[in-house]
């Protein structure tokens, strides 16, 4: 090299352009190679991401044809025959295919199923929608689903076409309502509104099954059934299960294991249910009733048929002292719509359960006063409901409240009629209480339906 120039063997100069790698160390060169590899790897990742995104776009674009047979999994449905599988899952604003509703004004008499294309947000709960549609007739099924656009649609199946037609005429101007293809109607209703739960309606109009309690069984077995039922009510269902296991091979206790169609088992079930409802061995309700929601209608025997078998009755009642009367009047006057106030009043009543007749009469008088404000009446109704709920507890004579409240409730609800006519919110709260009592099965469905009729 001469004067910074490369020379050959003869000393002649040579032009040479130096590369960056000629003056960089090996470590720097390795770092450059690593950076180039990472850059190429990043390009590969970007290419894979773009390919996945294009594939997802194609899947979404062709979802209407590729996923037409897949069923929507976001279902809220109840037992019945408004089958959720009959909904079309194509992503459209309105149902298509076989589920497309018939035009308004056309009434196909071969179907009893209505289709709500859009269900308002306050009716997306099954109980609320059933309460609305059930006013026009018994329901055989109900199904609600969420649509791809985050709204809700529903199918409601009525037991009879006349009821479905009445519901359509009343609701078609308020909702986006149409007729759906026919669904299989079950043999017995899934839901019956409170105002329709009368004995004649259930037995005749909807062909409800019926169970007659047969008393023509052996007096010895009948007495054993009475003793067993009274013990089960006293000690609870755990005692019943233990007794079933211990006496599984004892023919005298075959009524606990035998099929439902035998006279002994039918009598045992009725006696057990009757005692749980607050009846006693001497007097019981003779009005037909349902043991559970949507079940058969049971017809109890008359008290005269078994008058010779009168056992222990209810506990003798004690009169309420003058001091307790004054204290209870003060409690009712100062009652507030808070949990603490209502709970304290309920405890006062339960501690004096032996005087249930007087406490129930005083509370009924307080609820029947026309000048009482609606919020005060509602607080006293909640007190009555709390006492009614705790009447099934093991507190001595607590079951007396259920009997005496039933005697006073018709008078109470007649007095509430004037208030419910001027205060829709109060009426809604009272109807909610009736639904709660129905779910508790604290009284027969016919009796609760008659209370609801008093508000109309």
BATOR-951720 format. One record per residue (C-alpha): residue in three letters; residue number from 1; x, y, z. Coordinates in nm, 2 decimals. Layout:
REM residues N
R residu num      X      Y      Z
R    ALA NUM      X      Y      Z
...
//
This chain:
REM residues 456
R residu num      X      Y      Z
R    UNK   1   0.00   0.00   0.00
R    UNK   2   0.14   0.33  -0.10
R    UNK   3  -0.02   0.66   0.01
R    UNK   4  -0.33   0.48   0.10
R    UNK   5  -0.35   0.29  -0.23
R    UNK   6  -0.32  -0.08  -0.29
R    UNK   7  -0.01  -0.18  -0.50
R    UNK   8   0.07  -0.49  -0.69
R    UNK   9   0.41  -0.66  -0.69
R    UNK  10   0.55  -0.41  -0.94
R    UNK  11   0.45  -0.12  -0.72
R    UNK  12   0.18  -0.01  -0.95
R    UNK  13  -0.13   0.13  -0.79
R    UNK  14  -0.47  -0.05  -0.78
R    UNK  15  -0.81   0.10  -0.73
R    UNK  16  -0.99  -0.08  -0.45
R    UNK  17  -1.32   0.02  -0.28
R    UNK  18  -1.33  -0.09   0.08
R    UNK  19  -1.64  -0.27   0.21
R    UNK  20  -1.79  -0.19   0.55
R    UNK  21  -1.71  -0.54   0.66
R    UNK  22  -1.34  -0.47   0.61
R    UNK  23  -1.32  -0.24   0.90
R    UNK  24  -1.60  -0.39   1.13
R    UNK  25  -1.52  -0.66   1.38
R    UNK  26  -1.65  -1.01   1.36
R    UNK  27  -1.89  -0.94   1.65
R    UNK  28  -2.05  -0.65   1.47
R    UNK  29  -2.09  -0.86   1.16
R    UNK  30  -2.26  -1.14   1.36
R    UNK  31  -2.50  -0.89   1.51
R    UNK  32  -2.60  -0.77   1.16
R    UNK  33  -2.67  -1.12   1.04
R    UNK  34  -2.89  -1.19   1.35
R    UNK  35  -3.08  -0.86   1.28
R    UNK  36  -3.14  -0.96   0.92
R    UNK  37  -3.28  -1.30   1.03
R    UNK  38  -3.51  -1.14   1.28
R    UNK  39  -3.63  -0.90   1.02
R    UNK  40  -3.71  -1.18   0.78
R    UNK  41  -3.88  -1.37   1.06
R    UNK  42  -4.10  -1.07   1.13
R    UNK  43  -4.20  -1.06   0.77
R    UNK  44  -4.30  -1.42   0.79
R    UNK  45  -4.52  -1.35   1.09
R    UNK  46  -4.69  -1.06   0.92
R    UNK  47  -4.75  -1.28   0.62
R    UNK  48  -4.91  -1.55   0.84
R    UNK  49  -5.12  -1.30   1.02
R    UNK  50  -5.25  -1.16   0.69
R    UNK  51  -5.33  -1.51   0.57
R    UNK  52  -5.52  -1.59   0.89
R    UNK  53  -5.71  -1.26   0.87
R    UNK  54  -5.81  -1.33   0.51
R    UNK  55  -5.92  -1.68   0.60
R    UNK  56  -6.14  -1.54   0.89
R    UNK  57  -6.29  -1.29   0.66
R    UNK  58  -6.38  -1.56   0.41
R    UNK  59  -6.53  -1.77   0.69
R    UNK  60  -6.75  -1.48   0.80
R    UNK  61  -6.84  -1.40   0.44
R    UNK  62  -6.96  -1.75   0.38
R    UNK  63  -7.10  -1.82   0.72
R    UNK  64  -7.46  -1.81   0.59
R    UNK  65  -7.40  -2.11   0.37
R    UNK  66  -7.14  -2.30   0.57
R    UNK  67  -7.30  -2.27   0.91
R    UNK  68  -7.67  -2.29   0.83
R    UNK  69  -7.72  -2.62   1.01
R    UNK  70  -7.55  -2.52   1.33
R    UNK  71  -7.79  -2.45   1.61
R    UNK  72  -7.77  -2.14   1.83
R    UNK  73  -7.65  -2.23   2.18
R    UNK  74  -7.76  -1.92   2.36
R    UNK  75  -8.10  -2.04   2.46
R    UNK  76  -8.34  -1.97   2.75
R    UNK  77  -8.63  -2.22   2.71
R    UNK  78  -8.88  -2.39   2.93
R    UNK  79  -9.02  -2.74   2.91
R    UNK  80  -9.29  -2.73   2.65
R    UNK  81  -9.32  -2.77   2.28
R    UNK  82  -9.20  -2.43   2.15
R    UNK  83  -8.90  -2.62   2.03
R    UNK  84  -8.59  -2.40   2.01
R    UNK  85  -8.44  -2.62   1.74
R    UNK  86  -8.71  -2.50   1.50
R    UNK  87  -8.54  -2.15   1.48
R    UNK  88  -8.33  -2.08   1.18
R    UNK  89  -7.98  -1.97   1.27
R    UNK  90  -7.90  -1.77   0.95
R    UNK  91  -7.77  -1.43   1.04
R    UNK  92  -8.06  -1.22   0.93
R    UNK  93  -8.27  -0.96   1.11
R    UNK  94  -8.59  -1.16   1.07
R    UNK  95  -8.63  -1.54   1.09
R    UNK  96  -8.64  -1.71   0.75
R    UNK  97  -8.74  -2.05   0.61
R    UNK  98  -9.01  -2.24   0.79
R    UNK  99  -9.00  -2.00   1.09
R    UNK 100  -9.10  -1.70   0.89
R    UNK 101  -9.42  -1.56   1.04
R    UNK 102  -9.74  -1.54   0.85
R    UNK 103  -9.85  -1.19   0.74
R    UNK 104 -10.06  -0.99   0.99
R    UNK 105 -10.43  -1.03   0.94
R    UNK 106 -10.41  -1.39   0.82
R    UNK 107 -10.51  -1.64   1.09
R    UNK 108 -10.40  -2.00   1.02
R    UNK 109 -10.63  -2.21   1.23
R    UNK 110 -10.39  -2.51   1.22
R    UNK 111 -10.13  -2.35   1.45
R    UNK 112 -10.14  -2.23   1.81
R    UNK 113  -9.79  -2.08   1.82
R    UNK 114  -9.72  -1.71   1.81
R    UNK 115  -9.38  -1.56   1.71
R    UNK 116  -9.25  -1.24   1.87
R    UNK 117  -8.99  -1.11   1.62
R    UNK 118  -8.87  -0.86   1.89
R    UNK 119  -8.92  -0.90   2.26
R    UNK 120  -8.87  -0.58   2.47
R    UNK 121  -8.60  -0.58   2.73
R    UNK 122  -8.84  -0.59   3.02
R    UNK 123  -9.00  -0.92   2.89
R    UNK 124  -8.69  -1.12   2.82
R    UNK 125  -8.74  -1.32   3.15
R    UNK 126  -8.96  -1.62   3.09
R    UNK 127  -9.18  -1.55   3.39
R    UNK 128  -9.26  -1.20   3.27
R    UNK 129  -9.34  -1.31   2.91
R    UNK 130  -9.55  -1.60   3.04
R    UNK 131  -9.74  -1.37   3.27
R    UNK 132  -9.82  -1.14   2.98
R    UNK 133  -9.92  -1.41   2.73
R    UNK 134 -10.09  -1.63   2.99
R    UNK 135 -10.37  -1.38   3.05
R    UNK 136 -10.54  -1.50   2.73
R    UNK 137 -10.51  -1.88   2.79
R    UNK 138 -10.30  -2.17   2.92
R    UNK 139  -9.96  -2.20   2.76
R    UNK 140  -9.82  -2.53   2.63
R    UNK 141  -9.46  -2.40   2.59
R    UNK 142  -9.24  -2.10   2.56
R    UNK 143  -8.89  -2.04   2.42
R    UNK 144  -8.68  -1.73   2.41
R    UNK 145  -8.35  -1.68   2.23
R    UNK 146  -8.10  -1.41   2.16
R    UNK 147  -8.06  -1.30   1.80
R    UNK 148  -7.73  -1.21   1.63
R    UNK 149  -7.81  -0.84   1.66
R    UNK 150  -7.84  -0.87   2.04
R    UNK 151  -8.22  -0.85   2.05
R    UNK 152  -8.45  -1.13   2.16
R    UNK 153  -8.72  -1.33   1.98
R    UNK 154  -8.97  -1.58   2.12
R    UNK 155  -9.22  -1.85   2.04
R    UNK 156  -9.53  -1.90   2.26
R    UNK 157  -9.74  -2.21   2.22
R    UNK 158 -10.10  -2.20   2.35
R    UNK 159 -10.31  -2.51   2.44
R    UNK 160 -10.61  -2.39   2.23
R    UNK 161 -10.64  -2.20   1.91
R    UNK 162 -10.91  -1.98   2.06
R    UNK 163 -10.67  -1.86   2.32
R    UNK 164 -10.39  -1.80   2.07
R    UNK 165 -10.63  -1.60   1.85
R    UNK 166 -10.74  -1.38   2.14
R    UNK 167 -10.37  -1.32   2.23
R    UNK 168 -10.29  -1.23   1.87
R    UNK 169 -10.58  -0.98   1.85
R    UNK 170 -10.48  -0.81   2.17
R    UNK 171 -10.10  -0.80   2.13
R    UNK 172 -10.05  -0.76   1.75
R    UNK 173 -10.07  -0.38   1.78
R    UNK 174  -9.82  -0.36   2.06
R    UNK 175  -9.55  -0.61   1.94
R    UNK 176  -9.40  -0.73   1.62
R    UNK 177  -9.62  -1.04   1.63
R    UNK 178  -9.69  -1.31   1.38
R    UNK 179  -9.79  -1.68   1.35
R    UNK 180  -9.53  -1.95   1.36
R    UNK 181  -9.56  -2.30   1.21
R    UNK 182  -9.75  -2.54   1.44
R    UNK 183  -9.58  -2.70   1.74
R    UNK 184  -9.68  -3.02   1.91
R    UNK 185  -9.92  -2.93   2.20
R    UNK 186  -9.85  -3.11   2.53
R    UNK 187 -10.13  -3.31   2.69
R    UNK 188 -10.14  -3.07   2.99
R    UNK 189 -10.07  -2.70   3.02
R    UNK 190  -9.72  -2.58   3.11
R    UNK 191  -9.84  -2.25   3.25
R    UNK 192 -10.18  -2.12   3.37
R    UNK 193 -10.22  -1.76   3.48
R    UNK 194 -10.34  -1.68   3.83
R    UNK 195 -10.67  -1.55   3.70
R    UNK 196 -10.74  -1.88   3.51
R    UNK 197 -10.65  -2.13   3.78
R    UNK 198 -11.00  -2.22   3.88
R    UNK 199 -11.12  -2.58   3.93
R    UNK 200 -11.37  -2.57   3.64
R    UNK 201 -11.12  -2.42   3.40
R    UNK 202 -10.85  -2.67   3.46
R    UNK 203 -11.07  -2.98   3.46
R    UNK 204 -11.30  -2.90   3.17
R    UNK 205 -11.13  -2.65   2.94
R    UNK 206 -10.78  -2.80   2.95
R    UNK 207 -10.87  -3.16   3.04
R    UNK 208 -10.65  -3.17   3.35
R    UNK 209 -10.59  -3.52   3.51
R    UNK 210 -10.77  -3.59   3.83
R    UNK 211 -10.69  -3.79   4.14
R    UNK 212 -10.96  -3.89   4.39
R    UNK 213 -10.85  -3.97   4.74
R    UNK 214 -10.99  -4.32   4.83
R    UNK 215 -11.06  -4.38   5.20
R    UNK 216 -11.18  -4.74   5.15
R    UNK 217 -10.86  -4.89   5.29
R    UNK 218 -10.80  -5.10   5.60
R    UNK 219 -10.86  -4.90   5.92
R    UNK 220 -10.54  -5.04   6.07
R    UNK 221 -10.33  -4.92   5.77
R    UNK 222 -10.52  -4.59   5.76
R    UNK 223 -10.43  -4.53   6.13
R    UNK 224 -10.06  -4.62   6.06
R    UNK 225 -10.06  -4.38   5.76
R    UNK 226 -10.20  -4.10   5.98
R    UNK 227  -9.93  -4.15   6.25
R    UNK 228  -9.65  -4.17   5.99
R    UNK 229  -9.76  -3.86   5.81
R    UNK 230  -9.78  -3.67   6.14
R    UNK 231  -9.43  -3.78   6.24
R    UNK 232  -9.29  -3.69   5.90
R    UNK 233  -9.44  -3.34   5.93
R    UNK 234  -9.29  -3.30   6.27
R    UNK 235  -8.94  -3.44   6.20
R    UNK 236  -8.89  -3.35   5.84
R    UNK 237  -8.80  -3.53   5.51
R    UNK 238  -8.48  -3.68   5.66
R    UNK 239  -8.70  -3.88   5.90
R    UNK 240  -8.91  -4.00   5.60
R    UNK 241  -8.61  -4.12   5.41
R    UNK 242  -8.47  -4.30   5.71
R    UNK 243  -8.80  -4.47   5.77
R    UNK 244  -8.83  -4.58   5.41
R    UNK 245  -8.49  -4.74   5.43
R    UNK 246  -8.55  -4.91   5.77
R    UNK 247  -8.90  -5.05   5.68
R    UNK 248  -8.82  -5.13   5.31
R    UNK 249  -8.92  -5.49   5.36
R    UNK 250  -9.20  -5.44   5.61
R    UNK 251  -9.54  -5.50   5.43
R    UNK 252  -9.72  -5.27   5.68
R    UNK 253  -9.51  -4.97   5.54
R    UNK 254  -9.56  -5.07   5.17
R    UNK 255  -9.77  -4.75   5.12
R    UNK 256  -9.44  -4.55   5.13
R    UNK 257  -9.28  -4.76   4.85
R    UNK 258  -9.59  -4.86   4.65
R    UNK 259  -9.68  -4.70   4.31
R    UNK 260  -9.87  -4.38   4.29
R    UNK 261 -10.19  -4.55   4.16
R    UNK 262 -10.25  -4.75   4.48
R    UNK 263 -10.52  -4.63   4.73
R    UNK 264 -10.28  -4.64   5.02
R    UNK 265 -10.01  -4.43   4.86
R    UNK 266 -10.26  -4.18   4.73
R    UNK 267 -10.41  -4.14   5.08
R    UNK 268 -10.06  -4.11   5.23
R    UNK 269  -9.96  -3.83   4.99
R    UNK 270 -10.28  -3.64   5.04
R    UNK 271 -10.25  -3.67   5.42
R    UNK 272  -9.89  -3.55   5.42
R    UNK 273  -9.97  -3.26   5.19
R    UNK 274 -10.27  -3.16   5.39
R    UNK 275 -10.08  -3.15   5.72
R    UNK 276  -9.80  -2.95   5.56
R    UNK 277 -10.07  -2.69   5.45
R    UNK 278 -10.18  -2.64   5.81
R    UNK 279 -10.47  -2.88   5.82
R    UNK 280 -10.52  -3.12   6.11
R    UNK 281 -10.65  -3.47   6.16
R    UNK 282 -11.00  -3.35   6.23
R    UNK 283 -11.06  -3.08   5.98
R    UNK 284 -10.91  -3.02   5.63
R    UNK 285 -10.98  -2.84   5.31
R    UNK 286 -11.22  -3.02   5.08
R    UNK 287 -11.17  -2.79   4.78
R    UNK 288 -10.99  -2.96   4.49
R    UNK 289 -10.62  -2.85   4.46
R    UNK 290 -10.29  -2.90   4.28
R    UNK 291  -9.99  -3.03   4.47
R    UNK 292  -9.74  -2.88   4.23
R    UNK 293  -9.75  -2.65   3.94
R    UNK 294  -9.90  -2.81   3.63
R    UNK 295  -9.99  -3.13   3.82
R    UNK 296 -10.31  -3.33   3.86
R    UNK 297 -10.61  -3.19   4.04
R    UNK 298 -10.66  -3.38   4.37
R    UNK 299 -11.01  -3.41   4.52
R    UNK 300 -10.99  -3.47   4.90
R    UNK 301 -11.25  -3.67   5.09
R    UNK 302 -11.52  -3.49   5.29
R    UNK 303 -11.47  -3.46   5.66
R    UNK 304 -11.79  -3.65   5.72
R    UNK 305 -11.65  -3.96   5.56
R    UNK 306 -11.38  -4.00   5.83
R    UNK 307 -11.55  -3.84   6.12
R    UNK 308 -11.48  -4.15   6.33
R    UNK 309 -11.11  -4.10   6.28
R    UNK 310 -11.07  -3.76   6.44
R    UNK 311 -10.73  -3.74   6.60
R    UNK 312 -10.54  -3.47   6.76
R    UNK 313 -10.65  -3.13   6.64
R    UNK 314 -10.46  -2.80   6.64
R    UNK 315 -10.33  -2.67   6.96
R    UNK 316 -10.57  -2.47   7.17
R    UNK 317 -10.53  -2.10   7.13
R    UNK 318 -10.45  -1.85   7.40
R    UNK 319 -10.60  -1.50   7.41
R    UNK 320 -10.37  -1.20   7.34
R    UNK 321 -10.31  -0.99   7.66
R    UNK 322 -10.41  -0.62   7.66
R    UNK 323 -10.04  -0.52   7.68
R    UNK 324  -9.96  -0.73   7.37
R    UNK 325 -10.26  -0.59   7.19
R    UNK 326 -10.14  -0.23   7.25
R    UNK 327  -9.79  -0.32   7.15
R    UNK 328  -9.90  -0.48   6.83
R    UNK 329 -10.11  -0.17   6.74
R    UNK 330  -9.81   0.05   6.79
R    UNK 331  -9.60  -0.18   6.58
R    UNK 332  -9.85  -0.16   6.29
R    UNK 333  -9.87   0.22   6.31
R    UNK 334  -9.49   0.26   6.31
R    UNK 335  -9.41  -0.01   6.06
R    UNK 336  -9.16   0.10   5.79
R    UNK 337  -9.08  -0.07   5.45
R    UNK 338  -8.74  -0.19   5.58
R    UNK 339  -8.61  -0.54   5.65
R    UNK 340  -8.53  -0.45   6.01
R    UNK 341  -8.88  -0.31   6.09
R    UNK 342  -9.07  -0.59   5.92
R    UNK 343  -8.84  -0.86   6.07
R    UNK 344  -8.90  -0.72   6.43
R    UNK 345  -9.28  -0.72   6.37
R    UNK 346  -9.26  -1.08   6.24
R    UNK 347  -9.07  -1.20   6.54
R    UNK 348  -9.33  -1.04   6.77
R    UNK 349  -9.60  -1.24   6.59
R    UNK 350  -9.41  -1.57   6.59
R    UNK 351  -9.34  -1.54   6.97
R    UNK 352  -9.72  -1.52   7.02
R    UNK 353  -9.83  -1.78   6.77
R    UNK 354 -10.08  -1.93   7.02
R    UNK 355 -10.28  -1.61   6.97
R    UNK 356 -10.27  -1.63   6.59
R    UNK 357 -10.64  -1.58   6.55
R    UNK 358 -10.64  -1.23   6.72
R    UNK 359 -10.31  -1.13   6.55
R    UNK 360 -10.45  -1.22   6.21
R    UNK 361 -10.77  -1.03   6.28
R    UNK 362 -10.59  -0.72   6.39
R    UNK 363 -10.36  -0.72   6.09
R    UNK 364 -10.66  -0.78   5.86
R    UNK 365 -10.84  -0.48   6.01
R    UNK 366 -10.53  -0.26   5.96
R    UNK 367 -10.51  -0.36   5.59
R    UNK 368 -10.88  -0.30   5.53
R    UNK 369 -10.87   0.07   5.63
R    UNK 370 -10.94   0.29   5.33
R    UNK 371 -10.75   0.59   5.47
R    UNK 372 -10.43   0.40   5.51
R    UNK 373 -10.16   0.51   5.26
R    UNK 374 -10.06   0.26   4.99
R    UNK 375  -9.69   0.24   5.11
R    UNK 376  -9.81   0.15   5.47
R    UNK 377 -10.05  -0.11   5.33
R    UNK 378  -9.76  -0.26   5.13
R    UNK 379  -9.54  -0.28   5.44
R    UNK 380  -9.82  -0.46   5.63
R    UNK 381  -9.87  -0.70   5.34
R    UNK 382  -9.50  -0.78   5.35
R    UNK 383  -9.53  -0.85   5.72
R    UNK 384  -9.82  -1.08   5.66
R    UNK 385  -9.61  -1.26   5.39
R    UNK 386  -9.32  -1.30   5.62
R    UNK 387  -9.54  -1.45   5.90
R    UNK 388  -9.70  -1.68   5.64
R    UNK 389  -9.36  -1.80   5.52
R    UNK 390  -9.25  -1.88   5.87
R    UNK 391  -9.58  -2.06   5.96
R    UNK 392  -9.41  -2.37   5.82
R    UNK 393  -9.14  -2.35   6.08
R    UNK 394  -9.11  -2.57   6.39
R    UNK 395  -9.23  -2.29   6.62
R    UNK 396  -9.52  -2.41   6.84
R    UNK 397  -9.86  -2.33   6.69
R    UNK 398  -9.70  -2.14   6.40
R    UNK 399  -9.92  -2.33   6.15
R    UNK 400 -10.23  -2.15   6.30
R    UNK 401 -10.13  -1.83   6.11
R    UNK 402 -10.18  -2.01   5.78
R    UNK 403 -10.54  -2.11   5.87
R    UNK 404 -10.65  -1.78   6.02
R    UNK 405 -10.48  -1.57   5.74
R    UNK 406 -10.68  -1.78   5.48
R    UNK 407 -11.00  -1.69   5.66
R    UNK 408 -10.91  -1.31   5.65
R    UNK 409 -10.74  -1.28   5.31
R    UNK 410 -11.06  -1.25   5.11
R    UNK 411 -11.17  -0.95   5.32
R    UNK 412 -10.82  -0.80   5.30
R    UNK 413 -10.81  -0.81   4.92
R    UNK 414 -11.16  -0.67   4.89
R    UNK 415 -11.03  -0.37   5.08
R    UNK 416 -10.72  -0.35   4.86
R    UNK 417 -10.93  -0.32   4.54
R    UNK 418 -10.98   0.05   4.58
R    UNK 419 -10.61   0.12   4.63
R    UNK 420 -10.50  -0.10   4.34
R    UNK 421 -10.73   0.09   4.10
R    UNK 422 -10.56   0.42   4.17
R    UNK 423 -10.20   0.30   4.21
R    UNK 424 -10.07   0.07   3.93
R    UNK 425  -9.74   0.03   4.11
R    UNK 426  -9.91  -0.10   4.42
R    UNK 427 -10.12  -0.34   4.22
R    UNK 428  -9.80  -0.47   4.06
R    UNK 429  -9.64  -0.53   4.40
R    UNK 430  -9.95  -0.71   4.53
R    UNK 431  -9.96  -0.94   4.22
R    UNK 432  -9.59  -1.02   4.27
R    UNK 433  -9.67  -1.13   4.63
R    UNK 434  -9.95  -1.36   4.49
R    UNK 435  -9.70  -1.52   4.25
R    UNK 436  -9.46  -1.57   4.54
R    UNK 437  -9.73  -1.74   4.75
R    UNK 438  -9.81  -1.96   4.45
R    UNK 439  -9.45  -2.07   4.42
R    UNK 440  -9.44  -2.14   4.79
R    UNK 441  -9.76  -2.35   4.74
R    UNK 442  -9.88  -2.21   5.07
R    UNK 443 -10.24  -2.21   4.96
R    UNK 444 -10.43  -2.40   4.68
R    UNK 445 -10.42  -2.24   4.34
R    UNK 446 -10.79  -2.19   4.33
R    UNK 447 -10.77  -1.98   4.65
R    UNK 448 -10.49  -1.76   4.51
R    UNK 449 -10.67  -1.72   4.19
R    UNK 450 -10.98  -1.59   4.37
R    UNK 451 -10.76  -1.34   4.55
R    UNK 452 -10.62  -1.21   4.22
R    UNK 453 -10.98  -1.18   4.09
R    UNK 454 -11.06  -0.95   4.38
R    UNK 455 -10.81  -0.70   4.25
R    UNK 456 -10.99  -0.67   3.91
//
